[in-house]
Amino acid sequence: MTLESDHDLLAELQPRVEQLLNRHLRQAKEWIPSFLVPWSRGEDYPDDYEWSPEEARLTKVARSALFVNVLTEDNLPYYFRDIERMFGRDGAWGEWVRRWTAEEGRHGQVIHDYLAVTRAIDPVDLERSRMAQVQQGQVPEPPNALEGMAYVAIQELATRISHFNTGKHLDDPAGKAIMRRVAFDENLHFLFYRDALLAALEIDPSGAVMAIEKQVVNFAMPGVGIANFEEHARVIANAGIYDLAVHHEQILKPVLIRDLGLLEVPNLSGEAEKAREELAEYITRVERIGARITERRAAREEREAERQ
C-alpha cells in the first residue's frame, strides 16, 4: 500500500501520469525476444560440458557488463514490489506499473536467451549467481513516492546507458541489436519517470528537491548485491561503459540541471534550499572526479596503444 502521506500527491499527479502513459503506449514498439536471438548458433550441452572463456568470443569487458546487466534485470520481482508499493495499483499509476513490469520482463528473457545460445558466459556460474541474487532480493527501497520517482528516473537512464554502451563492446551484430532494443525501452521508461518527477516538482518543489538530493547523493547502481559486483563494476568503469564521468555528463548535468532546472527552482523552503546547495556541490565534486577518471583512462589507452 502507498503511504498515507503520498495519497494527495499521487492523486494530483494522476491526470499527468495518464497522459504520460498514453504517450508511452504510442511510442513503444512491439518486439518479440525470440526474433532477436540467433538460435542457429545453439547446440546441445554434453553431459561432461565445462565452459571455457574461449567459447564466448567476447572480451572480459563485454562478459562482465552482460553478467551485471542480466542479473540486474532478474531482480524484476522486487522492483515490481517496490514501485507498486510506492505508486499504487489503481488508476493510471497501476496501469503504468503493470505495463512497465511486462516490458522489463522481456529484457531479462532476451538477454538470457542470447547468453544461453552463444555461451558468452559460463551457464553454470550464471544460473548459480541468478539464484543467489534473486533469493536475497537486494534492491534499493526508496521510502516514499517522491524519492521513488527521483530514484527510478536516475536508475532507468543509468540502465539505458549501461545497456547501450555494453552493445558497443559486443563484436556481434545479434548482440548489438539486442542491447540497442533493450536500451530503447529503458529510454522510454526514463522519459516517463523524468516527466512525472517534473510534474511533482511543480506541485511540491521543496519536497521534490529534497527527495532528489537524497537519492542523487546516495545513488547506487541496482546491481549492488550481485556476486563479485565490485570486480565487475571496476571492469565496467575502466572500460567507460558506466563510471562517474558518464554519470555526470549523461545524467547529472543533462537531467538535473537542464531538464529539471533544479538550480533555478523558486520559492524553496530553507531546508530545501540547503538541500539544493548540497546537491550543487555534489554535482561539482562528481564533475571533478569524472574529469580525472577520463584523463587517467586516456593516458592508459595511450600507453596500451604504444605497446602494440
Secondary structure, 3 states (H helix, E strand, C coil): CCCHHHHHHHHHHHHHHHHHHHHHHHHCCCCCHHHHCCHHHCCCCCCCCCCCHHHCCCCHHHHHHHHHHHHHHHCHHHHHHHHHHHHCCCHHHHHHHHHHHHHHHHHHHHHHHHHHHHCCCCHHHHHHHHHHHHHHCCCCCCCCHHHHHHHHHHHHHHHHHHHHHHHHCCCCHHHHHHHHHHHHHHHHHHHHHHHHHHHHHHHCHHHHHHHHHHHHHCCCCCCCCCCCHHHHHHHHHHCCCCCHHHHHHHHHHHHHHHHCCHHHCCCCCHHHHHHHHHHHHHHHHHHHHHHHHHHHHHHHHHHHHHHC
